Every structure is written in C-alpha cells, then in structure tokens.
Amino acid sequence: MLPATLFESAFNSSPFGHYLLSPTPDAIILAVNDAFLKASSRTREELVGISLFMAFPANPDDPDDTGEADLRASLDKVRATGLPDTLPAVRYPIPVVLPNGQTVFEERFWTSTSTPIFGPGGELACISHSNSDVTAQVRSEAAVRESEKRFRALTNATAEVIYRMNPDWTKLHYLEGRGFIKDTADTNPYWLEDYIPPEDQELLHREIARAIRERSVFELEHRVRRADGSSGWTLSRAVPMFDAAGEVYEWIGAASDITERKAVEEKLREADRRKDEFLAMLAHELRNPLAPIGAAAELLQRMKLDETIIKRTSQIIGRQVGHMTGLIDDLLDVSRVTRGLVELDTEALDVGAVLHEAVEQVMPLIQARRHHLALHLPPAGTLVAGDRKRLVQVVANLLNNAAKYTPEDGRLEVESVVDADRRLCIDVLDNGIGMAPELAARAFELFAQAERSSDRSSGGLGLGLALVKSLVELHGGAVSCDSAGPGRGSRFSVCLPLLEPQTASATPPRAELRSPAQPEPLRVMVVDDNVDAAVTLSMLLESGGHRIAVEHDALRALECARQFRPQACLLDIGLPGIDGLELARRLRALPETAEAMLVAVTGYGQARDRDQILAAGFDHHLVKPIDTARLYALLGACSHAPA
C-alpha cells in the first residue's frame, strides 16, 4: 500500500488548485495545495480552518457577482446527490489587499469540479474541490468575440463585397455580394468562371500568383459579372492571414463597385480626346485665314499695284478677318451660353419670319454648293415666345451644318409642324454624309465632331450644335437628331412651346435699314499701345476725311486731349501705366473732352467687361477686330449730334 505522504505530495504538487472542504454548508477549508495558494495570493495559515465563503466572500458592491451563490449551489448539489459537479468558467472575484492596505475585489474566472469523498462506512467525509484560474482565457475569448462583433458590424456597415479564399485561391470559401455580385455561402471551386469575364481571367491569374509568391497584399481593378448578369468593374483587395508557423491559412478580401467611376473615367478620357481634336481643329481653322492675310500683306508691300489688285487684296483680307472673327465669336458665344450668362429678349415671334431670316443668312452657301432647298412654313400666325436673334441663329446653324455636310447638288428641307404636345417642331433634313449611331447620340455635346479627312475641308469647331442645344433649352424647348447611318442623311429637330395666337401678337415688321449719311469730318484721338493697330485705324479714319491724333501712352493722351480737343476718342483698354478705364474717367473730368464720345476698342468682349467699360464713362464698346460699318455709324451719329 502506498504511503500517505505520497498522496499528500501528489496533492500539493498538482498544477491545479485543490482544497478539501468539510461536508457542511459552511464549507470549512480542511486542506489546500500550493497551486491554489499561489493563484489566490494567500497563505495556508490564512485559509485552513475557516469557511471558504468567509475567505472568499461575494463583493457586496457588485450586483453581478454571483460567484459565491454559484459555488454554494454546486456544493449543495454534491451533498444532495453524492455525485461530482463541474462549474465551467464562473466569474468569481476575490478580495486582494493592495500595498497601501486597501482591499479591492479583483475579477477572476474559475473552472472547478467538486467531488464527494466518502469514508469507510459510506458517509460523506469531505468534498475535494479542484479549480483552475481561466481569467486570461476568458478575457482572450471575450476579446475575440468583441473583435468578431466589430468585424461583423464593420462588414454590415460597409457597402463593399467581403470574401474569403483558401491559401492557393483555388476555392472561394465565402462571399457576401451586397447586391453587386451574387453571394456564395459554401465553398465554390468554380468561382473564377462564375465571377470573372474571360477577358480578365489571365490578368487575375497573374496577379494572384504574384501575391501568393510574394506573400503580399493582392490588389487589382478588374471586370466582374454583376448579380444582374451585366459586366461591371471592381477594385479587389485581399490580405493573407498567417498562422503561428508563419504559413498562410486564408485570404480575407474586400471588393468595391467602381463601375460608375470607370464610366466617368471613360467619359473624361473621351472628353479629353475630343478637346485635343478641337484644339487641333481650332489651330487649323485659325491658321487657314492667316495664310491669305499674310500673302495679301506681302503683296501690298510691292510697288506699282494697280487699283484692281489692291481692291481684290483688300477684299481677301476683309473676308479672312471676318472668318476669324466669326470663329472667335462662336467660342465666346458658347462660353456665355453654357455658363448661363445669356439673357433672352423674349417676345411673341412669327415662326415663318424667323425661318425666312435664317434661310436668307445661309442662302449664299446653299447657292454656292448648288443645293435644292424646300421650305415648308407653318400656318400663318404660328407664334412662339423667344428671342428673335437667337432663334434665327439656331435655325441658321442647323441649315449651315446641313449645307456643309451635304455633297454638292444635294437636297435640303425645312419642315415645321405642331406635334401632339402642342409644340412647334422645326425639322432640318438633308441627304448628306449622315452619322453613325454613336455620333448621333452625342451630336449636341461640346466639341463633338465626326471623323474628317486631314484637309478639314468642311471646317467648323464642333461648337454649333452645342450652342443650338443650349439656346433651345433656354427657350424651354428640346433638340434631337437621328440618321439612318453614314451616307444616308440626317434629321435635326427643334421643338419649342407653342404660343396660342390669342395670347399675344407677333412682332411687327422691323424697319428697313438704310445706309447712314456720310459723316462730317471729326477730330478723333486714337490711343493704343499696339503701334500697328493704332496706325492702321488712323489711316482708315483719315481716308474718311477725319482729323486724327495718335498716342500710345495714356498720360501723353491726356496732354494731347487738352491741345487737340477731340470730339471722339477711340481708346484701347490694356494700356501701360494707367489703363483705358482710368483714362476714360480722366478724360471725362477734363473740360476739353467732357462731352466727347468715348469708344472702347478692345479685345475684352465678355458681358462683364462691357458693363465695367460703360461704368467707367465710355459711350460705346467695340470688340477687336472692329466692325468698321458700326464705327462709321457711330462717328456719323456723333457728327450729326447737336453741338
């Protein structure tokens, strides 16, 4: 038989806490081993002989401390049944004395088993109670649960797709698709075919192999099959999870739906491409008139030119300057309209009169290309509310396009009908080059142009239709276009709200324009720091019989004004020293020029520039290159004004 000391040694040497308790309800501690003394930070003298519940009482200030009650119930059960009872991870705070003498309760968690020990006669001699401090384990498990809770909350809060892959990415363990792509709850070995279009599978294989080889983060933008069967784009990112041995046991990934972003990027790339095409076209269109202007200037420098050559050369320069001015006006017009800076002068308009005026504007081009035009007017008295000048511009723009993009001897047609929605629809049709569907879909976008040959023979900047759309929408209308395809002609439609005849009367016919009377000679001061511009303008005015003084500096212009006493002053705005605005204010303050007509001759043509110029004291605003007919009219009005 083994000696009793051996059992005592085994009791004290156990790594788990043990103590023997009396079989009575007060559970007197009869013996305790070293492991429990260490775990509870007590001595044998402090515990043996006293009640377990006096040594480790419940915390009266902690309503959640049920450790003592749980242990009493377990011991009661052992006494009642004579069978062992186990408590798994019970929270049982124990009192601990701090170095400053204060007693506090320290949270602990214990697993314990109470086993009845019977005497020779079968009576309950004592209860063997073994326990283990599992506080660290419980806290670790709680931390894991909290981490999982937060992870789940995060995945629920995010719109991103969450997925898990096995180490070599051959099986998809789980995927929550968020409605973007289909869910996968069970292992799916065919995920690549299910989720990735064939054109991106090789790219995905390559990037996955790199991530596995480098044991690094996988990140890739690629196409994906969406839940609705369509193709979309995703940004997928997965991180490797390592076990204690440093081996990857899983990949955790998230994928974002970037389909809209990709579509926007594609639109930006397309817009950038069209912008580049537009700039190339603009450079071409501006260089074209410069060539004949340069040649004409060189020709005029030669001696012994007869009057016929001089006249033809001047006409060439005038036409080309007019062309360049038109291009610049188109650019500024589109800028003003698209930024909402245009105010409409709205009135009741007879549509027939608008169509006639638009046709008159385009007729020279139509005749030059020998087109046949059919004009179908609406019933007399058909009215719309609009700005006459702008609506004529809209129809003329559409007709001009039709004439340019229709081969010679083509057919053009203008129809005007009232649709079921009581809108007046003006259709411009041609049998010209037509459009592919993708071009028709974006014909009214800024800078939209069809492919053209390198000679750019049709000209244009891709601004006209964008301007048409903006102007029509300002009138509360809508535009559309369609074509049966390249070489099969086009139809452009403008629909405007109809104005009932009884609500307004059409604009009365405009007075016939008459040529102004020949102006009397005036004293005119020209101020421009561009010497060539000032000299050529002065020569032009001198040819009309006016007396001219030319200055290139604002301060010298003030001195000149006191002596010359000009009746009209043509002033540049961007002058050195003091600008043209300040010069105008000072001229107004001089008695010699207080009543003179001040005309701004400038490259600044925006509406805000005009407002600023007029506020500085100018009477008129002319944009370079100036309209000489208008300048002559202003000088004529000045010469006939009462003194």
Secondary structure, DSSP 8 states (H G I E B T S, - for coil): ---HHHHHHHHHH-SSEEEEE-SSTT-BEEEE-HHHHHHHT--HHHHTTSBHHHHS---TT-TT--HHHHHHHHHHHHHHHSS-EEEEEEE--EEEE-TTS-EEEE--EEEEEEEEEE-TTS-EEEEEEEEEE-HHHHHHHHHHHHHHHHHHHHHHH--SEEEEE-TTSS-EEEEE-BTTB--B-S-BTTHHHHHS-HHHHHHHHHHHHHHHHHT--EEEEEEEE-TTS-EEEEEEEEEEEE-TTS-EEEEEEEEEE-HHHHHHHHHHHHHHHHHHHHHHHHHHHHHHHHHHHHHHHHHHTSSS--HHHHHHHHHHHHHHHHHHHHHHHHHHHHHHHHTT------EEEEHHHHHHHHHHHHHHHHHHTT-EEEE----TT-EEEE-HHHHHHHHHHHHHHHHHTS-TT-EEEEEEEE-TTSEEEEEEEE-SS---HHHHHTTTSTT------TT-TT---S-HHHHHHHHHHHTT-EEEEEESSTTS-EEEEEEEEEE-GGG-------------------EEEEE-S-HHHHHHHHHHHHHTT-EEEEESSHHHHHHHHHHH--SEEEE-SS-SSS-HHHHHHHHHHSTTTTTSEEEEEES--SHHHHHHHHHTT-SEEEESS--HHHHHHHHHHHHHS--
